[in-house]
């Protein structure tokens, strides 16, 4: 079994409690879901490495401008002392350090699959997420210590915590052994460039609307053909940009 640690540097560890407490992602990240890989999530509170009187982690930007910038020296100490030393690593190169930022690769299903199967399941390197706050992070820390950047899209969040949770929740599904049915992720939206076909369950009649008859006939070949056609119809209706 592979033992994989996920380190999260943040000012708000409590943000992650619902993710770890609930659902498939929660049980996976608690190390309770797969016989092939066991996850362990460790939090480092960046503020614990502040040396200022009021435990501040930011300061005004050189050159002026709005907002405050997270300090490189405090982030370095949080990473090197809170992760590398505390985790017993030889050096930072044993880790894959990730920062969520507008400069990063845009996160999508392809990235989630790759991250789950190649990064989270990597036999050598544990993962470290840096959760930014305020106006930004001192560029010198990013240049020296960050290995990869990801962006959820062209919008701004108040902090990196939600972005990191989204990355973990969407990627952990692709880790071997996490989903009860390994085919579940293969039939989800975006796997073949289309969104998923409509789903139905009991009752068979709901407010005058019936389940499509083809789904109740038991003819698997016809059902598969119907599902593929519906995926094309749904994608054209709701996400025509995917067809381009």
N, C-alpha and C positions, 0 to 999 in steps of 0.2 A: 504493500500500500504506500502511495505517495503522501507525505505530510507537507501541506502547503500553508505557510503563514501569509496573511494579508495584513499589512500595517497601514494604519490610517492616521495621518497627522492632521489634527483639527483643533479649533478652539471650542468646538461644541460636540463632544463625543455622544451626548444624549440624543442628538439628531438621529443616530443610527439604531436606537433601541427598537423601534417598530420593525425595521428591516430584519433584525436578528431574531426578533421574537415571533414573527409571523410567517406562515406560508412555506412554500417549497424553498425559496431562496433562504429564508431564515434557518430552516433545518439543515440545508446544505452548508451554510456558512458556520453553523454550530458544529459541523463535522458529524452529522447524524444521518446522512442520506446515502452516501456512496460507499461501496466496498473497495473501490479503486483509489479514491483520493479523499483525504481528510483535511478539511479546512480549519484554520484557527485564526480568528480575527483579533488583532491587538491594536489598541488605541494609544496614541501619544498626544497628550494635551500640550500644544505648542506653548501655551502661556507658562507652563512649568519651567521653561528654559529661558524665561525673561529675567534679566538682572536688574531691571528698573524698579524703583520704589513701589510703583503701583501695578507692576506686572504687565505693563503695556508691551505689545509686540509690533507696533507700527510707529511711524514718524512721518513728518511732513516731507513732501517730495522735493528733491533738488530741482531748481529751475522753476519752482512754483507750480500752481495748478490746484484743482479741487481735490479733496479727499486725502486719505492717508495711505502710505505704502508699507507693506509688511517687511520687516528688517531681515536682511540676508544672514546676519550673524546668529540671530535667534532661531531662524529656520534651520541653519546648518547644525546648531547644537541639538535641536530637537531630532534631526535625522541621525547625526553621528553618535550622539550619546543615548538618545531615546530608542533608536532602532539598531544601529550597527553594534554599539557596545553592549546594550542591554540584551540584544538578540544573539550575541555570541558569534557574529559574522567576522570574517577576517578583514574585510574592507567593504566599501560601498559597491564595488563591482559585483558582489554576490547578490545584489538587489536590482530590481527593475523599478525605477522611480518614475512615477507618472503624475502629471499636472494637468488639470482640466483648464482649458483656455481657448479663447477665440482663434488662436493661431493653430490649434490642433486639427488633426484629421477628423472629419465630420463623422460622428457615431451613427452607424446604421446597422442593419441586420448582418451584413457581410463582416463588418468590424466586430460585432458581438460574437459571431460564430468563431472568427479567427482568435479573438481574445480568450474565449472560453476554452477552445481546444488547444491553443498553442501557448498562451501566456499563463492562464490560471493552472493549466495542467503541465507546465514546463517542469522538467525533472530537476533543474538546477537552481533556478532563481525564484526567490520569494518576491512579492509585489509590495510596493509602497505607494500610497496615494497621498498627495499633498493637497489639502483643501484650502484654497486661497480665500481671502476676505478683503474688505475695504476696496480701495481703488486699484490695488494690484500688489505684485510682489517684486522686490528688488531684482532687476535683471541679472545681476551678478550671481545670485543664488541659482536662478534658472539655468544660466549658461554652464555652471560648473556641476550641478547636481541632478538635473532632470534629464531623463532618458527619452521619454515619450510625452506627446501632448495629444489630448482628445478634446473635441468640442461637440456639445449636443446639438448645436445649430446656431443660427444667426440671431441670438438674443442673449441678454445678460441676466445672470442670477445674482442674488445677494451674497452667495458663497458657493464654494465647491462641493459642499456636502450632498446636495440633491443630485448633482451631476455624478458623483462617485456612486451613490446608491443606485442610480439608473444604470450605470455601467455594470455594476455587480449583478443587479437583478436580471438584466437582459443577457449577460454573458454566462452566468453560472448554469443556465439551462442547457448549454452546449457541452458542459463538462461530462465526460463519460460516467454513467451510473446515477446521475442526478434525477432525471425524469424517470418515473415509473415505467412509461412506455417510450422507448427510444425513438419511435416513429413520430411522437408528438411534435417535436421541433421541426421535423422534415415536412410536415404538412401545414405549418403555420404560414401566416401572411409573409410575403417578401421572399420566401425560400426559392421560388421559381420566377421572381419578378412580378408576381401578381398578389393581390390580397385574397384572403380566404373566402371560400364559398359560404353561403348562408347556412346556419346551423339550426336544428329544430330538436325539440324533445317533447315529452308529455306535458299537457294534454294534446291529443291529436287535433282537437278543434279549440280555437281560442278567439272569442269575440267575433265569430263568423269567419275566421280565417283558418284554413286547413293546412296541415303539413302536405307538401307536394306529394302527389300520389306515387311518383317514381321511387321515393325513399321508403315507401311501405311495402313495395312489391318483392323485395329480396333478390332482385337481379343485380348482382354486384358489378358486372361489366357496364350495364346501363347507368348505374348509379355513379360510377367513376367518370363516365362520359358526361353526365349531367353536372357533376361537381366541377370538372374542368371548364365546361362552358359557362357555368355560373361565376367562376373565378374571373373569366375574361369579361363577362357582363358587369360584375361588381367593380372591377378595376377601371373599366371604361367609364362607368358612372361616377365613381367616387374618387379615383386616383388616376385620371388620364395621363398625368405627368409620368407615371411609371411606364406607360406604353411608348413614350417618346424615346 
